[in-house]
């Protein structure tokens, strides 16, 4: 059994309160006494009860990180930035997967608050209701939303420039000569996907005599990308280019293309979003929109730390990271045909 604080105090010939102050680095203890208590604690293998200390100080030195699914490589890269930064500051991280299920998400939020976490990061999780946001804000625990705009809620945000990323993808395909294009994306309620869609569609809206992109929504996973790509190929075999709202969807498109005999990029150009590590390893290597995932995770923790340490109620902070297009081998030029079309995006189920 590990030694208790009382046993440390008795072995060092001091009272319990002195032993506690010596171990926590508090004032009111001489250097000689502090060294004696620390030495005794080390000999007896004492480990402080951080949970109990947190109940006294109101600080647990713990951050909650809520993501939709850590199996998605995007979240893994962001989480590494979160963990490294928290570790450097002496904070632990509690990871929770919501699976984009509102009930599970709310349960985890309540659990984190019961554990007295000092701050909460929410990364691309299910949208909160107005009532849930008000309840979360009422606890006074700093909250930073990763990869999701704050809207009208009093939370800090860290995200990439999703509209610009969609516009870059659209302009790139347009400049390559593609006019029959599709955009495969996630739920309309997901703010980042909506911004990427708007940016992508804006390229066609700014041109005359062009057809807007075909938009198909589904689950933003590998399987979801595969399924909506199969739907696209069946209903619109004329499409020559696809912009996938994330790299995982794009990977599903590559699989569906291979199964239906479409060569990449000869028959179909594909561009993704996120620049996950695997995108440079697949064949052909995927052209994609890069956003600095690790740096975004780091920035989110830094915001939380500033708010945790603030003496007065802090105002929300908002950071938007720039994005860039990474050109690889999954896109190629398309010969233009002199045909006139009407403008406007088309959306199919």
Buried (B, 14 or more C-beta within 10 A) or exposed (E): EEBEBEBBBBBBEBEBEBBBBBBEEEEEBEEEBBEBBBEBBEEBEBEEEBEEBBEEEEBBBBBBBBBBBBEBBBBBBBBBBBBBBBEEBEBBBBBBBBEBBBEBBBEBBEEBBEEBBBBBBBBBBBBBEEEBBEBBEEBEBBBBBBBBBBEEBEBBBBBBBBBBBBBBBBBBBBEBBBBBBBBBBBBEEBBBBBBBBBBBBBBBEEBEEBBBBBBBBBBBBBEBBBBBBBBBBEBBEEBBBBBBBBBBBBBBBBBBBEEBEBEBBEBBBBBBBBBBEEBEEBEBBBBBBBBBBBBBBBBBBBBBBEBBEEEEEBEBBBBBBEBBBBEBBBBBEBEEEEEEEEBEBEBEE
